Amino acid sequence: MSVIVLDPSLPEGHRRLMATQPELLPPAPERPAWGGRTPGDVLTVLPQSALWGFLPLVVGLVHRGRIVLLPGLLLQAAVLGIWIRYGFTTFFLAGLAVQATAFLVLLALAGESPVAGYGRRHRGRYVTASMLEPLDAALLERTVAATATVLRSRLDRDGLLDGIANRVILPRQEWEIAETLTELTRLRREQAGARSGRVTERISAMLESQEEALKVATRALAWRISSLEEYARRTEEAEEVYAEWRTLQDLADDGDAYRELLSRTVRDDLAAGEVGELAERAERLEASLRESVEQARLAGLTLIPREG
């Protein structure tokens, strides 16, 4: 799946659909002729509309959905009733009328997908890796991977990273980085275009100065992304400890059953020692968990912009 970053202020439904099908986003801002419909759509719609006109039950059986099957069954009964009551000619004319209606409806539903429509509507409010130069695309992919690591973590879902509104801050950070990468790509391409023409000494000096500015800006952005990756790394480390801690907690909940089992087979003091050791492990792991979560939380706090 293509990497995509969307403006957090977009409607949630639009964001979700665009994020799941970024390959359908339009390459150009202009709406295509005929709404994106092609001769291939017409050739596809023709046999389907013919089935709706004369064998609608077949359409219902193929789709197997109650939404399509029931109308197909009712329409099939209706056209057969027309044939029996009014004869073949009336049946044929009625079928042609249904076919023409189905053709227009199916052709209206063909063409551009809703995702493409959202893409044109929200042009400039999403960035994909394919829109960027290779260097910038790689930085975008690193950003998306680090953000996803934190937002998909059990630590974040269970609220252990308190004090950091990850679901607000991280998408905003991700979008700011994507916007900056878009501008870097634009300037790189502008430079490449300038270098492809006649380059005088003064133009060359200016281009070198601009190229140095691009390098500085890229390094600064890469450092910001590294901070985000550090947060993701700390979160992963803490999540491993958290998973182990949860397992030990589950085992500790069964402590009474183990104590009873050991008491039946060995001396009481040995049984108490075995269970006590399990409790000590849980305590040590809990302390390690608190430290790991705190390290992740501190790494995340560095991403929060300072006010004033």
N, C-alpha and C positions, 0 to 999 in steps of 0.2 A: 504494500500500500504506500502510495506517495505521502511523504511528510508534509503536513499542512499546519499552519498556525493561523488562528482566527482572532479577530478583534473581540475581546470579552464582552463588549457592549452590544454585540449583535443579538437578535432574538434567539432564545435558547433552542427553539425548534429548528431554526435555520442553521444554527451552529452544528447541531447534532447531525443533521442530514448531510451538510457539506463535509463534515469531518469523516463520516463513514464512506462517502463516495467522492473523494477529491478528484478521481480520474475523469469525472463527468463535468468538471468545471470548464467553462468555455475558454478557448485559447485567445479569442478576440472579443473586445467589448461590444462590437456591432451584432445586432440580432440577425441571424441568417435568414435568407429568403424562404418564404413559405413556412416560417416557424421551425426551420430545421427539417422539414419533411422532404423526403427524397423519392425518386421513382421506385426504389426498393420498398419503401413503406406502402406505396400504392399496390405493388405486386403482392405484398404480404396481406394487406387488408382485403383484397378482392375475394380470395377463396374463403376467408373467414366470414365475410359478409354473406357470401352465397350459402354457407352452412346455416347462418342465422336465418336466412330467408326460407330454406326448404328442409333442413335437417338440424333444427336448433337443439334437439336432444343430444346429438353427437357432441356439440360444443359443451353442453353441460356435463356429459360423461367424461370428456377429455380433461376439463378443469376440476371436476370432482368436488367442487366447493358448493355448499348449499346456496350461496348467493347467486351462482350461475346455474346450478343444476335445476333448481325449482323453476326459474323463469323459462329455462330451456324446455322443461317438461310441459309446462302450461302452454307455451307457444307452439310446441309440437302437436299437442292435442287440438289447439285452435285451428292450425292449418289443415290437419287431417279432417277436422269437422267441416271445414269449408269445402274440401275436396268431395267428401261424402254427400254433403247437402246441395252444393251448387255446381259440382262438376270440376273437371280438370282445368278448364280455361280460367274460371274464377280463382281456383286454387293457385294457378301459375301467376296470374296478375297480382294476387295478394302477396305471394312469395317474393315477386320482384319489388313490390313496395317495401316490404320488410327488409329485403337485401339492400335497397338504396338507402333506407334510414340507417341500417347497421353500418354501411360503408361510410356514411358521413360522420357517424359517431366515432367509429374506430379511427378514422383518419384524423379527426379532431384530437383524439387522445394520443396520436403518434407525434413524432417530432422531438423537440427539446424536452429533456427531463426537468423536473422541478429544481434539481440541483443546479443545472445550467442557468435556469432563470434566476435563482438566488445569486449565482456567481456574477451575472451581469448587473443585478441590482446592487450588489455589495462590492463592486469592483474597487480595489484599493483597500479593502478591509480584510483581506486574507493574503497569505504568502505561502507558496509552495516551494519545495526545494528546486523544482524544475524552472522556476522563475529567476533563480539566482545563478551567479557564477559559481564554479565548482568549490572554490575556497569558502565562499559565503554559504553555499548549500551545506557543506560539511559542518560549519558552525551551527547552522539551524538544526541539523539532525542531532547534534550533541545537546542542544538546548531542549529539544522535544523529548529526547530520551531521559535526560536528568529530571525534567518536570514530571514525566509519567512515572518514574521510579518513586517519587515522593507521594504523588496523588493516589497511586495504586497500593501504597503500603498499608499494612494492618495497623501500624502505629498511627498513621493519620486518621484512618477510619475510626479507631478506638479513642481518639482524642488525646493521645499521649504527648503529642507535640503542642502542648498548650502554649498560648501566647503568640502563635503564628497562624494567621488566617490563610492557610495554604491555598484554599480553593478560591481566594480572592487575589492574594499577592502573586502567586506563581503564574496564573494565566496573564496577569498584567505585565509581569516581568518578561514572560515569554513573548508577548506581543510587542513590547518595547524593543526587545532584541531583534525580532523579525523586521520591524520597521527600519531599524538602523542598518540591518543587513541589506534590505532593499535599496536604501540610499547608497550604501557602499557599492553594490552591484551597478547601480546607475552610473556612479562616478567612474568605476573601472571601465565600463563600456564606453563612456564618453572619452576617457583617456585613450582607449584602444582606437577609437575612431579618429582622434586627433593625430595619433602616431601613424595612422595609415595614409595620411596626406603628406603634404610638403612640410617638413620640420626644419625650421630655421634654428639658429643658435639660441635666440631669445625664447622661442617657443619651447625648445628642448629644456632650457633652464627652468621655465615655468612648469613644464610637465614633471620634471624631476622633483621640484618643490611640492607639487600636488601629490605625487606618488609617495613621497616621504610622509605627508599628512595622512594619506590612506593607510600606510603601514602603522603609524602611531595609533590611529583610530581603531584599526583591526586588533592591535595588541591589547588596547584598553578593553575592547569588547570581549576578546578571548579571555582576559582575566575575569571579567564579570561572569562569563559562562563557566569558567573553572570554579568560581565560588559556588555557583549553582550545582555543579557536579560534585563538589566537596560535600554539600548538604545532602545530596542524593546518596553519596557513599556512606556518610555517617548514618543516614537513615537505614540503609541496607544492613550495616553492621549491627545497629540497635535492634533491627527487626529479627535478625538471627537469634540474638539473645532473648528477645521477647517470645519467640516461638518456643525456645527451650524452656523458658520460665513458665509458660502456659502449660507445657507438658508436665513439668515437675509439680505444678499446682494441681493438675488433675490426679497425678500419682499421690500427692499428699492428701487429697480428699479421700483416697481409699486407705489412708493410714490405719484406721481402726481395723479394717478387714485384714491387713497385713500383720498388725500386732496380734490379732487373735490367732491367725494362722501360725505365726512364729511361736506364740505361747503354747500351742498344742504340740509343737515339735521340738522346741529347745527351751532352755532355761529362760525365765522371765527377764533376767538382767541382760541376756544376749538379745532377746527380742527388743527390749527397750533401746539397746545400743544401735541395732539395725535401723529402727524407725527414727531414732534421734539423728543418725547420720544423714538420713534422707532429708530431715528438716533443716539440718545445717547446710546441706547443699542448696536447698531452696533459698535459704537466707543469703548465702554468698552470691547466688545467681541473681537474686533480687537486687542486691547492692550493685552488681555489675550492670544490671539492666538500667537502674537509675542513672548510673554514670554514663552509659552509652546513649540513653535518651537525652540526657542533659547536653552531651557533646553534639548530638544532632540538632537539638534545639538552639544551641549557641551558634552553630553553623548557619541555621536558618535565619536567625535574627540579624545576621550581617546583610541579608538580602532586603530587609525592610528599610526603605528610604528614611533618612534622618530629617525631621522637620526643623525649620529655622536654620 
